Amino acid sequence: MEGWKDGKMDGWTVRRATGKRYGATPPLGRMPYDTALVLSGGGARASYQVGTLAALGEIVPDLRFPIVTGVSAGAINTVCLAANAGSLAESVSSLQANWKRLTSDQVYCVQPLSVVRGGLRLIRDMITGRRTGDPALRGILNMDPLRGFLRNAVDLHGIRANIKSGRLKAAALSATSYTTGWTVTFVECVPGVPMWTRAQRMSVRQEITVDHVIASAAIPIVFPAVHINKEYFGDGSVRQSAPLAPAIHLGARRLLAIGMRAPRPATVPILGDPDYPSSAEVFGLLMNSVFLDTLDADSERLNRVNQILDVLPPTRKAPPGLKQVDLLVLRPSRDLGAMAGDRRVRLPRIVSLLVRAMGGRRRGAADFLSYLMFEPSYTGDLMQLGYEDAYTQRPAIETFFEAADR
C-alpha cells in the first residue's frame, strides 16, 4: 500500500505511516455511548477477530466500544475486551498474548474411558429400548481445560468495574437453552437498560461468569452442555437467527461486526464426480451454516430496513420499533477454512484419531478442522490476516467512525 512501510513488532507485520499518502490518523475522541462491537463464533477462527481489532486500535486510536456482544468463540474475545480497563490497543494486546499461548490441549481434551462407556451405554439403550442413568454421551470433547485457562487469564470482575466507571454500558453473551430451545442472551449492564423477549429469544440480566462463556461456546455433541439457572445451555449460534439484535436491543445505533466468511465467488466450479462426503465434511458444512450464514442474513435484513427508512419523507415518522442503525461488517479476504487445509498441525492424539476416522484428512474437511485447530501456527496466521485485512479496509473504517464522532 502506497505510503506505508512494513516492519516487525512482537511478531506482527506492522505498517508505519510515512505521510506520503495517509499520515497519522487524528484521534476521533470518545465514541458515542451507542457504538457496539459484535463478535460472531467460529471456534479457532475467532483468532481472526484479534488481528482485526489490533489494527482498529491503531487506525482509530481513541476507539472504544461501550457495548460488546459475542457468541460462541466470539464470547471469549468479548469478555476479554469487556473486562480490561485499558484502551482498545491495550485490551487487544492482552487478548493477543492469550491467543498466542493457547493450544488445543488448553481448550479441550478427550477422556477415552468416558467416550467408551458412553458408547457402550448407547448400544445398551438401543438394544433395550430404554435409558437408565446418565445420558449415553455428554460430549466427545471436554472443555475443562478452557475453563481453567479463562479463570487464570481473565478477571471477569473487571466487567462490573468498567460498568461502574462508565467505560462500559453493556456486555452480552448468547447461549441456547436445551430446555426451551430459545436463544438466551445474558447481559451485564448499567442500571435502567431494558431486557427483551422476542420469538424464540430473550435476555436475562445477570453477572457474567466463566460458565456463561463456556456455555456460549459449547458446540452441541462436540462439547457437553453447561448447567446455568436450572437449565442446560449449549452454543449460542445454534438458534441465533439475528446475531445483531442483542446489540440493537441494548441501544446501539452504530454496529461494527467482524465476520468469518470470505466474499463468495460469483460462480462455484463443479469438479467432476465427487466422492461421497465424509462425516467431517458434512459436519463442517453444518457448522458453517450455524456460525457463518446468520450474520450475512441479518446484515441483509438490517440494510433493507435502513434503505426503507432512508426513503421515508421528512414528515413521516418511522414505524414503532424501527430505527436507523449504521453497520460496518469487516470480513476476511481469504477462506479461513481453506487456510486450515494448507498446513499440518498437531492436534491432541485422541482428537487426531477421531478426526481421521471421520474423514478429516480429506481436502473438503478443512472447514471442520478449522474450528478445532487452536494451534499458534494456524491462529497466528489468522491474526495476521485480520490485521492486514483491516488496513486494506481502512478508508471504510475511518469513514464509519468519523461519522460516528460527529
C-alpha positions in Angstrom: 0.0 0.0 0.0 1.4 3.3 -1.0 2.5 5.5 1.9 3.3 2.6 4.2 6.4 0.6 5.0 6.3 -2.9 6.5 8.1 -3.5 9.8 8.1 -6.1 12.6 6.9 -5.7 16.2 6.3 -8.5 18.6 5.9 -11.0 15.7 3.4 -8.9 13.8 3.8 -7.3 10.4 3.0 -3.6 11.1 2.7 -0.6 8.8 4.1 2.8 9.7 2.8 6.0 8.2 5.3 7.9 6.0 2.9 10.8 5.4 3.1 10.4 1.6 -0.5 9.3 1.3 -2.2 8.9 4.7 -0.2 10.2 7.6 -1.3 9.5 11.1 -5.0 9.2 11.8 -6.2 12.1 14.0 -7.9 11.0 17.3 -11.6 10.8 16.9 -12.4 11.4 20.5 -14.7 9.4 22.7 -17.1 7.1 20.7 -20.8 7.7 21.3 -22.4 5.6 24.0 -24.4 3.8 21.3 -21.4 2.2 19.5 -21.3 -1.6 19.6 -18.9 -4.4 18.7 -20.5 -7.7 17.6 -18.3 -10.8 17.6 -19.6 -13.9 15.9 -18.5 -17.5 16.6 -16.3 -19.9 14.7 -14.0 -21.9 17.1 -10.3 -21.3 16.4 -11.3 -18.9 13.6 -12.2 -16.3 16.3 -8.4 -15.5 16.4 -9.1 -13.6 13.1 -11.0 -11.1 15.2 -8.0 -10.3 17.4 -5.9 -9.2 14.4 -8.7 -7.1 13.1 -9.2 -5.4 16.5 -5.4 -4.8 16.8 -5.5 -2.8 13.5 -8.6 -0.9 14.6 -6.8 0.2 17.7 -4.1 1.7 15.5 -6.3 3.2 12.8 -8.7 4.8 15.4 -6.5 5.4 18.5 -9.3 6.6 20.8 -11.8 3.9 19.7 -13.8 2.2 22.4 -16.9 0.1 22.3 -19.4 0.8 25.2 -21.5 -2.2 24.0 -19.9 -5.5 23.3 -21.7 -8.7 22.3 -20.5 -12.1 21.4 -21.5 -15.7 20.8 -19.6 -19.0 20.8 -15.8 -18.4 20.5 -16.6 -14.7 19.9 -17.8 -14.7 23.5 -14.3 -15.4 24.7 -13.0 -12.3 22.9 -16.0 -10.3 24.2 -15.3 -10.9 27.9 -11.6 -10.3 27.5 -12.3 -6.9 26.0 -15.1 -6.0 28.4 -13.1 -6.9 31.5 -10.0 -4.9 30.5 -9.7 -1.3 31.9 -7.2 -0.2 29.3 -7.6 1.3 25.8 -8.6 -0.8 22.9 -5.0 -1.3 21.9 -4.1 -2.4 25.4 -7.0 -4.7 25.7 -6.2 -6.3 22.4 -2.6 -6.7 23.3 -3.6 -8.7 26.3 -6.0 -10.7 24.2 -3.3 -11.3 21.6 -0.9 -12.6 24.2 -3.6 -15.1 25.4 -4.2 -16.4 21.9 -0.5 -16.8 21.2 -0.1 -19.2 24.1 -3.4 -21.0 23.5 -3.2 -24.5 22.2 -5.8 -27.2 21.5 -5.0 -29.1 24.7 -5.7 -25.9 26.7 -9.2 -25.7 25.1 -10.4 -29.2 25.1 -9.5 -32.8 25.9 -10.8 -36.3 25.3 -11.4 -38.7 28.1 -11.2 -42.1 26.3 -12.8 -44.2 29.0 -15.8 -41.7 29.2 -16.3 -42.0 25.5 -16.1 -45.8 25.5 -18.5 -46.0 28.5 -20.9 -43.6 26.7 -20.7 -45.7 23.5 -21.5 -48.9 25.4 -24.4 -47.2 27.2 -25.7 -46.0 23.9 -25.6 -49.6 22.5 -27.3 -50.9 25.6 -30.1 -48.3 25.4 -30.7 -49.0 21.7 -31.0 -52.7 22.4 -33.2 -52.4 25.5 -35.2 -49.5 24.1 -35.0 -47.5 27.3 -32.5 -45.3 29.0 -31.2 -45.7 32.6 -28.9 -43.5 34.5 -26.9 -40.7 32.8 -27.2 -39.8 29.1 -25.1 -42.1 26.9 -22.7 -39.4 25.8 -22.4 -35.8 27.2 -19.9 -34.7 24.6 -17.0 -36.0 22.6 -14.6 -33.4 23.9 -14.3 -31.9 27.4 -13.9 -28.1 27.9 -12.4 -28.2 31.4 -9.0 -27.0 30.1 -10.6 -23.9 28.6 -12.5 -23.2 31.8 -9.2 -23.3 33.7 -7.4 -21.1 31.1 -10.1 -18.4 31.3 -10.1 -18.3 35.1 -6.3 -17.7 35.0 -6.3 -15.3 32.1 -9.4 -13.1 32.6 -10.7 -11.3 35.7 -14.4 -11.1 34.9 -15.0 -8.8 37.8 -13.4 -6.2 35.5 -16.7 -6.1 33.6 -18.5 -4.8 36.6 -15.8 -2.3 37.4 -15.9 -0.9 33.8 -19.7 -0.6 34.1 -19.4 1.3 37.3 -16.7 3.6 35.9 -18.9 4.4 32.9 -16.4 2.9 30.4 -18.8 0.1 29.5 -22.6 0.2 29.0 -23.2 -3.5 28.5 -21.5 -6.8 27.8 -23.7 -9.7 26.5 -23.2 -13.3 25.6 -25.8 -15.6 24.0 -26.4 -19.3 24.6 -29.0 -21.9 23.5 -31.3 -23.4 26.2 -31.7 -27.1 25.7 -34.7 -26.9 28.0 -36.8 -24.4 26.0 -34.9 -24.3 22.6 -34.7 -20.5 23.0 -31.6 -18.3 22.5 -30.9 -16.6 25.8 -28.7 -13.5 25.9 -27.0 -13.0 29.3 -26.5 -9.3 29.9 -24.3 -7.4 32.4 -25.1 -3.7 32.1 -25.7 -0.3 33.6 -29.0 0.1 35.5 -32.0 1.0 33.5 -31.2 -0.9 30.3 -34.4 -2.8 29.4 -34.4 -6.5 28.7 -36.4 -8.0 25.9 -38.4 -11.0 24.8 -38.9 -11.9 21.1 -39.8 -15.0 19.2 -37.6 -17.8 20.4 -35.1 -15.4 22.1 -34.9 -13.4 25.3 -32.4 -11.7 27.5 -31.6 -12.1 31.2 -29.8 -9.5 33.3 -27.0 -11.4 35.1 -23.4 -11.1 36.2 -21.3 -12.9 33.5 -19.2 -15.8 34.7 -16.9 -18.4 33.1 -19.9 -20.8 32.9 -21.7 -18.3 30.6 -18.6 -18.1 28.3 -18.2 -21.9 28.2 -22.0 -22.4 27.6 -21.9 -19.9 24.7 -19.1 -21.9 23.1 -20.3 -25.4 23.8 -20.9 -26.8 20.3 -23.7 -29.5 20.5 -22.5 -33.1 20.6 -18.8 -32.0 20.4 -18.9 -30.3 23.9 -21.1 -31.0 26.9 -23.9 -28.7 27.9 -23.4 -26.3 30.8 -25.8 -26.0 33.7 -26.9 -22.4 34.5 -30.1 -21.2 36.3 -31.6 -24.7 36.5 -31.3 -25.2 32.7 -28.7 -26.7 30.4 -27.1 -24.5 27.7 -25.1 -25.0 24.6 -23.6 -22.9 21.8 -25.4 -19.7 21.3 -25.0 -19.7 17.5 -27.3 -22.8 17.1 -30.6 -20.9 17.2 -29.4 -17.3 17.0 -31.0 -16.1 13.7 -30.4 -12.4 14.5 -26.8 -12.0 15.8 -27.0 -8.2 15.5 -30.2 -8.0 17.6 -28.7 -8.1 21.1 -26.6 -5.0 20.4 -29.5 -3.2 18.9 -31.8 -4.1 21.9 -29.1 -2.7 24.1 -29.3 0.7 22.4 -26.7 0.5 19.7 -27.1 2.8 16.7 -23.7 2.0 15.2 -22.5 -1.6 14.8 -19.1 -2.9 13.8 -19.3 -6.7 13.3 -16.4 -9.0 12.4 -17.5 -11.9 10.2 -15.7 -15.1 9.4 -16.8 -15.7 5.8 -14.7 -14.5 2.9 -16.5 -12.9 -0.1 -18.2 -15.6 -2.1 -17.1 -16.1 -5.8 -19.6 -15.3 -8.5 -19.7 -18.9 -9.6 -18.8 -22.1 -7.8 -16.9 -24.6 -10.1 -18.1 -28.2 -10.1 -15.1 -30.5 -10.1 -16.2 -33.7 -11.8 -18.0 -36.5 -9.9 -17.2 -36.0 -6.2 -16.8 -38.8 -3.7 -19.5 -39.4 -1.1 -19.0 -36.7 1.6 -17.2 -37.8 4.8 -18.7 -37.2 8.3 -16.1 -34.4 8.7 -17.2 -32.7 5.5 -20.9 -32.9 6.5 -20.1 -31.7 10.0 -18.1 -28.8 8.6 -21.0 -27.8 6.3 -23.4 -27.8 9.3 -21.0 -25.7 11.4 -20.6 -23.2 8.6 -24.4 -22.9 8.4 -24.5 -22.2 12.2 -21.6 -19.9 12.5 -21.4 -18.0 9.2 -24.7 -17.8 7.5 -26.8 -16.0 10.1 -24.6 -12.8 10.2 -24.8 -12.5 6.5 -28.6 -12.9 6.5 -29.1 -10.5 9.5 -26.8 -7.9 7.8 -29.0 -8.0 4.7 -32.2 -7.5 6.8 -30.7 -4.5 8.6 -29.5 -2.9 5.4 -33.0 -3.3 3.9 -34.6 -1.7 7.0 -32.1 1.2 6.6 -33.0 1.6 3.0 -36.7 1.7 3.7 -36.1 4.4 6.4 -33.9 6.4 4.1 -36.8 6.9 1.6 -39.4 8.0 4.1 -40.3 11.7 3.7 -39.1 14.0 6.4 -42.7 14.5 7.6 -43.3 10.8 8.0 -42.3 9.1 11.3 -40.6 5.7 11.3 -42.8 2.8 12.3 -42.6 2.0 16.0 -39.6 -0.2 16.8 -37.7 0.7 13.7 -34.6 3.0 13.8 -31.6 3.7 11.6 -28.7 1.6 12.6 -25.3 2.1 10.9 -23.5 -1.1 10.2 -20.0 -2.0 9.1 -19.0 -5.6 8.6 -15.3 -6.5 8.3 -14.7 -9.8 6.6 -11.6 -11.9 5.8 -10.1 -11.7 2.3 -9.3 -15.4 2.3 -11.3 -18.6 3.1 -10.3 -19.3 6.7 -11.3 -23.0 6.3 -9.1 -23.4 3.3 -6.2 -21.9 5.2 -6.6 -24.8 7.8 -6.2 -27.3 4.9 -3.0 -25.7 3.8 -1.0 -26.8 6.9 -0.3 -29.8 9.1 -0.7 -29.2 12.8 -0.5 -31.5 15.8 -3.9 -32.0 17.3 -4.1 -34.0 20.6 -3.6 -37.6 19.6 -7.0 -38.9 20.5 -8.6 -35.9 18.7 -6.5 -36.6 15.6 -7.6 -40.2 15.6 -11.3 -39.2 15.9 -10.9 -36.6 13.1 -9.2 -39.1 10.9 -12.0 -41.7 11.5 -14.5 -39.0 10.4 -12.6 -38.4 7.1 -11.0 -35.3 8.4 -7.9 -35.7 6.3 -9.8 -35.2 3.1 -9.4 -31.8 1.5 -13.1 -31.0 1.8 -13.0 -31.5 5.6 -10.7 -28.4 6.2 -13.8 -26.4 7.4 -14.4 -28.9 10.2 -10.7 -28.9 11.1 -10.5 -25.1 11.3 -13.0 -25.0 14.2 -10.8 -27.3 16.3 -7.3 -26.1 15.2 -6.4 -24.0 18.3 -2.7 -24.0 17.4 -0.4 -20.9 17.1 0.7 -21.9 13.6 -2.9 -21.5 12.4 -4.4 -18.9 14.8 -1.3 -16.8 14.4 -1.8 -16.7 10.6 -5.4 -15.7 11.1 -4.5 -12.9 13.4 -2.0 -11.6 10.9 -4.6 -11.9 8.1 -7.2 -10.0 10.2 -4.6 -7.2 10.9 -3.8 -6.9 7.2 -7.4 -7.0 6.0 -8.4 -4.2 8.4 -5.7 -1.9 6.9 -7.0 -2.8 3.5 -10.4 -1.6 4.6 -9.0 1.4 6.3 -10.9 4.1 4.2 -14.3 2.4 5.1 -13.3 2.2 8.8 -12.3 5.8 9.0 -15.4 7.0 7.3 -17.6 4.9 9.6 -16.1 6.2 12.8 -15.7 9.8 11.6 -19.4 9.8 11.0 -20.0 8.4 14.5 -17.8 11.1 16.1 -19.8 14.0 14.5 
